[in-house]
């Protein structure tokens, strides 16, 4: 019976690996690349033991850093890198594992594809087991790549690097198992992701109170102490959690009907006979489709932005004597290391918001593929009016998210420094990025109007190439003229663009949106 329940697992593993090979490769590369990046950047910022001692004192005295990362117990370069990278690696492997697991379990049931798989010679637990096997394999690849990269690159001890990677891999596997359990409990993929990621965020609660219980995920990276006394038993803690959560997920899966869940969706399956006035038009319907996730993104950006704004003030004393920081201040036209940190992180936030704007811009594609667009357009709603609602939301979303980020980071920095200047400066910096985010969203919408099946790959490829150009230009691989062909160049903190640049990007956005509207009204719907 047990063998029958797992029948077809191997074939499903191969299918999943082939279907998502690009995403899995990016997952492994990002998970292994973050510690290496931190090793080189911290090595340049903190080249001496004295500098690391000062850095440790400043970090330990910052309440936000203390809550998230804990105190620095090992002030060697390897120890500081492990301290900085541990939670980052856990979040990369864990959140990627949650998203991957929910996508290939609950989301497949939502789309009806899981039922088609169940009609084949596939055991009851095979799909769930295959997903968890793929996540575990990718996380093991992250561990191996991390160990090799840290040993061959900055020259860290291989044993400690391997322990660091294994701890991150085990933690990511445990969080993926938590996602699997959430997928069995929830009735929708959105609710499953919210449960899993929300539980991860809630696990930080005891740390705010000053406790650091080792069974909680954020403490797992600190258990290993890879470059100090190397606790090789540390990965067993998240592995035990992974085993318990996976067993619970399989138990729930065996006892529920396909497509059902123990927790109902908040929206329910029934409702009033008539829609409320809030759903009286295409714009209200577009907001109903994307509004909740926009609010969630805004809340997350506000929290992270406020944390960065509060932390920035502590860097003034920590890096005041760093030659590298002095050179960076000159490039950024910043007055202090804290201002430099705000400028850099604001740009990173803007890139993240550009990616979120692509997600919003691709919403009409998802609505069309699901058949929802056809149902709406069959009523007294014209194509331009329906698409205009999504165009408006695609423009309003990045502007609102950027405003929230600037307000949160600027207000926190102003309160921490006692100066009012950071608030208008941050609001201006984020507002300066709005035309670039609009351009990215408009590219996605234009391709959607012309060739809807190419919209998603074209939009993400454009975003990836534009982001890659940043790194290539900063590394002096491509000339400035090539970088200026991307929308992100005109909001880069080291570049002072021409006054007409925002207007030019706005006009380009308007042109692309006109192409999207004209093309959409002339083509056939996908379904």
C-alpha positions in Angstrom: 0.0 0.0 0.0 2.8 2.4 0.9 4.5 1.8 -2.5 1.2 2.3 -4.3 0.7 5.7 -2.6 4.1 6.8 -4.0 3.7 5.4 -7.5 4.9 7.8 -10.2 6.9 10.0 -7.8 10.1 9.7 -9.9 8.3 10.7 -13.1 6.8 13.7 -11.4 10.2 14.8 -10.0 11.6 14.8 -13.5 8.6 16.7 -14.8 8.8 19.4 -12.1 12.6 19.7 -12.6 12.2 20.2 -16.3 9.1 22.5 -16.1 10.7 24.9 -13.7 14.4 24.4 -14.5 15.0 28.2 -15.0 13.4 29.2 -11.8 15.1 26.4 -9.9 18.5 27.5 -11.3 17.8 31.1 -10.2 16.8 29.9 -6.8 20.1 27.9 -6.4 22.2 30.8 -7.8 20.6 33.4 -5.5 20.9 31.2 -2.4 24.6 30.5 -3.0 25.4 34.0 -4.3 24.2 36.1 -1.4 26.9 34.8 1.1 29.6 35.2 -1.5 28.5 38.8 -2.2 28.4 39.5 1.6 31.9 38.0 1.9 33.5 40.3 -0.6 31.5 43.4 0.4 32.1 43.0 4.1 35.7 42.1 3.4 36.1 45.5 1.7 34.2 47.4 4.3 35.7 45.7 7.4 39.3 44.7 6.4 40.7 44.7 9.9 39.8 43.1 13.3 39.5 46.5 14.8 36.9 47.6 12.2 34.9 44.4 12.8 34.9 45.0 16.5 33.5 48.5 16.0 31.0 47.1 13.6 29.9 44.4 16.1 29.5 47.0 18.8 27.3 49.2 16.6 25.2 46.3 15.3 24.7 44.8 18.8 23.5 48.2 20.0 20.9 48.5 17.2 17.5 47.1 18.4 16.3 46.3 14.9 19.5 44.4 14.0 19.5 42.7 17.4 16.0 41.4 16.9 16.6 40.1 13.3 20.1 38.8 13.5 21.1 38.6 17.2 24.5 39.6 18.6 27.7 38.9 16.7 29.5 36.2 18.7 32.4 35.7 16.2 34.1 38.8 14.9 36.3 37.1 12.4 35.4 37.9 8.8 34.0 34.5 8.3 31.9 34.8 11.5 30.6 38.3 10.5 29.6 37.0 7.0 27.8 34.0 8.5 26.0 36.3 10.9 24.9 38.6 8.1 24.1 35.9 5.6 22.4 33.3 7.8 18.9 34.8 7.9 19.2 36.0 4.3 20.0 32.5 3.0 17.2 31.0 5.1 14.7 33.5 3.7 15.8 32.8 0.1 15.6 29.0 0.4 12.5 29.1 2.6 10.4 31.6 0.8 11.3 30.1 -2.6 10.5 26.7 -1.2 7.1 27.9 0.1 6.2 29.5 -3.2 7.3 26.5 -5.3 5.5 24.0 -3.0 2.2 25.9 -3.0 2.4 26.5 -6.7 2.7 22.8 -7.5 0.2 21.5 -4.9 -2.7 23.8 -4.0 -2.4 26.0 -7.1 -2.5 22.9 -9.3 -5.7 21.9 -7.6 -7.2 25.4 -8.0 -6.5 25.2 -11.8 -7.9 21.6 -12.1 -4.6 20.1 -13.3 -4.2 18.0 -10.2 -7.3 16.1 -11.0 -5.9 15.2 -14.4 -2.7 14.0 -12.8 -4.7 11.9 -10.3 -6.4 10.2 -13.2 -3.1 8.7 -14.3 -1.1 5.9 -12.6 0.0 8.2 -9.8 -0.2 7.5 -6.0 -2.1 9.6 -3.6 1.1 11.1 -2.0 3.2 11.1 -5.1 2.6 14.8 -6.2 3.3 16.1 -2.7 6.4 13.9 -2.2 7.8 14.9 -5.6 7.5 18.6 -4.8 9.2 18.1 -1.5 11.9 16.0 -3.1 12.6 18.7 -5.7 12.8 21.4 -3.0 15.2 19.3 -0.9 17.4 18.6 -4.0 17.6 22.3 -4.9 18.5 23.2 -1.3 21.2 20.6 -1.3 22.5 22.2 -4.5 22.5 25.5 -2.7 24.5 24.0 0.2 27.1 22.5 -2.2 27.4 25.7 -4.3 27.7 27.9 -1.2 30.5 25.7 0.3 32.4 25.6 -3.0 31.9 29.3 -3.7 33.0 30.5 -0.3 36.0 28.2 -0.2 37.2 29.0 -3.7 36.3 32.7 -3.8 37.1 34.5 -0.5 39.0 31.5 0.8 36.8 30.6 3.7 37.4 27.1 5.4 35.5 24.5 3.4 34.1 22.7 6.5 32.6 25.8 8.0 31.2 26.8 4.6 29.6 23.4 4.1 28.0 23.6 7.6 26.7 27.0 6.8 25.2 25.8 3.5 23.7 22.7 5.0 22.0 24.7 7.8 20.4 27.0 5.2 19.4 24.1 3.1 17.8 22.3 6.0 16.0 25.4 7.1 14.7 26.0 3.6 13.4 22.4 3.4 11.6 22.8 6.7 9.9 26.0 5.5 8.9 24.2 2.2 7.4 21.5 4.3 5.5 24.2 6.2 4.2 25.4 2.8 3.1 21.9 2.0 1.1 21.7 5.2 -0.5 25.1 4.5 -1.4 24.0 1.0 -3.3 21.0 2.6 -5.1 23.2 5.1 -6.1 26.1 2.9 -8.7 26.1 0.1 -6.8 28.4 -2.2 -3.1 29.0 -3.1 -3.3 32.6 -2.0 -4.4 31.6 1.5 -1.8 28.9 1.6 1.0 31.3 0.8 -0.4 33.8 3.3 -0.5 31.1 6.1 3.0 29.9 5.5 4.8 33.2 5.1 2.6 34.8 7.8 3.7 32.0 10.2 7.3 32.7 9.3 6.9 36.4 10.1 5.0 35.6 13.3 7.9 33.4 14.4 9.9 36.6 14.9 7.6 37.7 17.7 9.6 36.1 20.6 12.8 37.8 19.3 11.1 41.2 19.8 10.6 40.4 23.4 14.3 39.5 23.8 14.0 35.7 23.7 15.7 33.6 21.0 14.2 30.1 21.3 16.2 27.7 19.1 13.1 25.8 17.7 12.1 28.9 15.7 13.4 29.4 12.1 15.2 32.7 12.6 17.5 31.1 15.3 18.5 28.1 13.2 21.4 29.8 11.3 22.8 30.9 14.7 22.9 27.4 16.1 25.5 26.2 13.7 28.4 28.7 14.5 30.1 27.3 11.4 33.4 29.2 11.7 33.7 29.0 15.5 33.0 25.7 17.3 31.1 24.2 14.3 28.0 22.5 15.7 27.4 19.8 13.1 24.2 18.8 14.8 22.5 22.1 14.1 21.0 21.1 10.7 19.2 18.3 12.4 16.9 20.8 14.2 15.3 22.1 11.0 15.4 18.6 9.4 13.4 17.3 12.3 10.9 20.1 11.8 10.8 19.3 8.1 10.0 15.6 8.8 7.2 16.5 11.3 5.6 19.1 9.0 5.9 16.8 5.9 4.3 13.9 7.8 1.5 16.2 8.9 1.0 17.4 5.3 0.7 13.8 4.1 -1.7 12.9 6.9 -4.0 15.8 6.0 -3.7 15.0 2.3 -4.8 11.4 2.9 -7.9 12.5 4.8 -9.3 15.3 2.6 -11.1 15.4 -0.7 -9.3 16.7 -3.8 -9.8 20.5 -4.0 -11.0 20.9 -0.4 -9.2 22.2 2.7 -9.6 22.4 6.4 -9.7 26.2 6.4 -12.2 27.9 4.2 -11.2 30.8 2.0 -12.1 34.1 3.5 -14.3 35.0 0.6 -16.3 31.8 1.1 -18.1 29.9 -1.6 -21.4 31.7 -1.4 -22.4 35.3 -1.3 -25.2 37.7 -1.9 -27.3 37.4 -5.0 -26.2 40.9 -6.2 -22.8 42.5 -6.0 -22.2 45.5 -3.8 -21.7 48.9 -5.3 -17.9 48.5 -4.8 -18.0 45.9 -7.6 -20.1 48.0 -10.0 -17.5 48.6 -12.6 -14.3 47.3 -14.2 -12.0 49.4 -12.0 -13.7 48.1 -8.8 -13.3 44.6 -10.2 -9.6 45.1 -11.0 -9.1 46.4 -7.5 -10.9 43.4 -6.1 -8.5 41.2 -8.0 -5.3 42.9 -7.0 -6.1 45.1 -4.0 -5.4 42.6 -1.2 -1.9 41.8 -2.4 -1.2 45.5 -3.0 -2.0 46.2 0.6 0.1 43.3 1.7 3.1 44.5 -0.4 2.6 48.1 1.0 2.7 46.8 4.5 5.8 44.7 3.9 7.6 47.6 2.2 6.6 49.9 5.0 8.1 47.6 7.7 11.3 47.0 5.8 11.7 50.6 4.8 11.2 51.7 8.4 13.8 49.2 9.6 16.3 50.4 7.1 15.6 54.0 8.0 16.1 53.3 11.7 19.3 51.3 11.1 20.9 53.9 8.8 21.7 56.3 11.7 23.9 53.6 13.4 26.3 53.5 10.4 27.5 57.0 10.8 29.8 56.1 13.7 30.5 52.5 12.5 31.8 53.4 9.0 32.9 57.0 9.5 36.6 56.1 9.1 36.2 53.7 6.2 38.1 54.8 3.0 35.7 52.8 0.9 32.7 54.5 2.4 34.3 57.9 1.8 34.6 57.1 -1.9 31.0 55.9 -2.0 29.8 59.0 -0.3 31.4 61.1 -3.0 29.7 59.0 -5.8 26.3 59.2 -4.1 26.6 62.9 -3.1 25.7 61.7 0.4 26.6 63.5 3.6 27.0 60.4 5.9 27.2 56.6 5.7 23.6 56.5 6.9 22.5 58.7 3.9 24.5 56.4 1.6 22.7 53.3 3.0 19.4 55.0 2.5 20.2 55.9 -1.1 21.4 52.3 -1.9 18.4 50.6 -0.3 16.0 53.0 -1.8 17.2 52.1 -5.2 16.9 48.4 -4.3 13.4 48.9 -3.1 12.6 50.7 -6.3 13.8 47.7 -8.3 11.6 45.4 -6.2 8.6 47.6 -6.8 9.4 47.5 -10.5 9.1 43.7 -10.3 5.8 44.0 -8.4 4.5 46.4 -11.1 5.1 43.6 -13.7 3.0 41.3 -11.5 0.2 43.9 -11.5 0.5 44.6 -15.2 0.2 40.9 -16.0 -3.1 40.6 -14.1 -5.3 41.1 -17.2 -3.4 38.3 -18.9 -4.3 36.0 -16.0 -7.9 37.1 -16.0 -8.1 36.4 -19.8 -6.5 33.0 -19.5 -9.0 32.0 -16.7 -12.0 33.1 -18.8 -12.9 35.9 -16.4 -12.3 38.6 -19.0 -14.6 37.0 -21.5 -17.4 36.8 -19.0 -17.0 40.5 -18.1 -16.8 41.6 -21.8 -19.9 39.6 -22.6 -21.8 42.1 -20.5 -22.2 45.8 -21.2 -18.5 46.5 -20.8 -16.3 47.6 -23.8 -12.8 46.3 -24.3 -11.1 49.7 -23.9 -13.0 50.3 -20.6 -12.1 46.9 -19.2 -8.4 47.3 -20.1 -8.3 50.9 -19.0 -9.1 49.8 -15.4 -6.1 47.5 -15.4 -3.9 50.2 -17.0 -4.9 52.6 -14.3 -4.2 50.1 -11.5 -0.8 49.3 -13.2 0.2 53.0 -13.0 -1.3 53.7 -9.5 0.2 50.6 -7.8 3.9 51.4 -8.3 3.3 55.1 -7.5 1.6 54.2 -4.2 4.1 51.5 -3.2 7.0 53.9 -3.9 5.3 56.6 -1.8 4.8 54.2 1.1 8.4 53.1 0.9 9.7 56.7 0.8 7.4 57.8 3.6 8.3 54.8 5.9 12.0 55.0 5.4 12.2 58.8 5.5 10.0 59.1 8.6 12.0 56.4 10.4 15.3 58.1 9.5 14.0 61.5 10.5 12.9 60.2 13.9 16.2 58.3 14.4 18.4 61.3 13.5 16.3 64.1 14.9 16.4 65.8 11.5 13.5 66.5 9.2 15.7 66.4 6.0 15.5 62.6 5.4 11.7 62.6 5.0 11.4 64.9 1.9 14.7 63.5 0.5 13.3 59.9 0.6 10.0 61.0 -0.8 11.8 62.7 -3.7 14.0 59.7 -4.3 11.1 57.3 -4.6 9.0 59.7 -6.7 12.0 60.0 -9.1 11.7 56.3 -9.8 8.0 56.4 -10.7 8.5 56.9 -14.5 10.9 54.0 -14.7 8.4 51.7 -12.9 5.7 52.9 -15.2 7.9 52.1 -18.3 8.5 48.5 -17.1 4.7 48.0 -16.5 3.9 49.5 -19.9 6.2 47.2 -21.7 4.4 44.2 -20.2 1.0 45.7 -21.1 2.1 46.5 -24.7 3.3 42.9 -25.3 0.1 41.7 -23.7 -1.9 43.6 -26.2 0.1 42.5 -29.2 1.1 38.9 -28.3 -0.5 37.8 -25.0 1.2 34.5 -24.8 4.6 36.3 -24.9 3.7 38.9 -22.4 5.0 37.2 -19.2 8.4 36.0 -20.6 8.9 39.3 -22.5 8.1 41.4 -19.4 10.3 39.4 -17.1 13.1 39.3 -19.6 13.0 43.0 -20.1 13.2 43.5 -16.3 16.0 41.0 -15.9 18.1 42.6 -18.7 17.5 46.1 -17.3 18.6 44.9 -13.8 21.6 43.0 -15.2 22.7 46.2 -17.0 23.0 47.9 -13.5 25.5 45.3 -12.3 27.4 45.3 -15.6 27.7 49.1 -15.7 28.7 49.3 -12.1 31.4 46.7 -12.8 32.5 48.8 -15.8 31.7 45.9 -18.2 29.3 48.0 -20.4 29.6 51.7 -21.1 27.5 54.4 -19.7 25.8 54.9 -23.0 24.5 51.3 -23.0 23.2 51.6 -19.5 21.3 54.8 -20.3 19.2 52.7 -22.7 17.5 51.1 -19.7 14.8 52.9 -17.7 16.6 52.2 -14.4 19.6 54.4 -15.4 17.6 57.6 -14.9 16.9 56.8 -11.2 20.3 55.5 -10.3 21.7 57.3 -7.2 25.0 58.0 -8.9 23.6 59.5 -12.0 22.1 63.0 -12.4 19.7 62.7 -15.4 18.6 65.4 -17.7 15.5 67.3 -16.5 13.6 65.9 -19.5 14.3 62.3 -18.7 11.2 61.7 -16.5 9.1 63.4 -19.1 10.5 61.2 -21.8 9.9 58.0 -19.9 6.3 59.2 -19.1 5.7 59.9 -22.8 7.1 56.4 -23.7 4.8 54.9 -21.2 1.8 56.7 -22.7 2.8 55.4 -26.2 3.2 51.8 -25.0 -0.2 52.0 -23.2 -1.8 53.3 -26.5 -0.3 50.3 -28.3 -1.7 48.0 -25.6 -5.2 49.4 -25.9 -5.3 49.5 -29.7 -3.9 46.0 -30.1 -6.2 44.5 -27.4 -9.3 45.9 -29.0 -8.4 44.3 -32.4 -7.3 40.8 -31.4 -9.2 37.7 -30.3 -9.4 36.7 -26.7 -7.4 33.7 -25.6 -10.5 32.0 -24.1 
